[in-house]
Amino acid sequence: MLIGVQGNLDGIAHYMKNNLSDEGYSKLVKSIGQSISALVDLSARLHSLFPDIFPAELRPPGQP
């Protein structure tokens, strides 16, 4: 789920880059970057607490 949220935020940043002025974009993109950074931190914490948290489709072949 976190990967999906990160992808959505990335999509929003690309949309803003293509549809806002440089000034408008620069005012807002920092907030998106901070959000993505917080999600990466959260993901790392969750993975350290629950190493088997990876969904089956993201596990290397041969791992249960």
Secondary structure, DSSP 8 states (H G I E B T S, - for coil): -HHHHHHHHHHHHHHHHHHS-HHHHHHHHHHHHHHHHHHHHHHHHHHHH-TT-S-GGGS-TT--
